[in-house]
Structure formats: structure tokens, C-alpha cells
Amino acid sequence: MELDTNKIDDAVLALLYLGLHDGVRAWKGFDWEAMNRLHE
């Protein structure tokens, strides 16, 4: 089964937004590959 990285990245972005608190994000629990893709 092939993973859809675009959907994973969208979900990570949504979770990052939901984790926003006073301008600071909690990012340590997310997959590093997804975070690297989003950073690019």
C-alpha cells in the first residue's frame, strides 16, 4: 500500500495549527519526514 504524503502533510499542518498556543507550536511529536517535506 502506497502512502499519500500530500494527505499526511495536510494532516500535520492541521495539527500544527491546532497546537498553536500564544504563537508557539508544539512540533516534537510529529514525523520528521513530514516536517522536512513541509519545511521545503
Summary of the structure (lengths in Angstrom):
residues: 40
radius of gyration: 10.8
end to end distance: 25.1
largest distance: 39.0
contacts: 72
relative contact order: 0.20
helix: 55%
strand: 5%
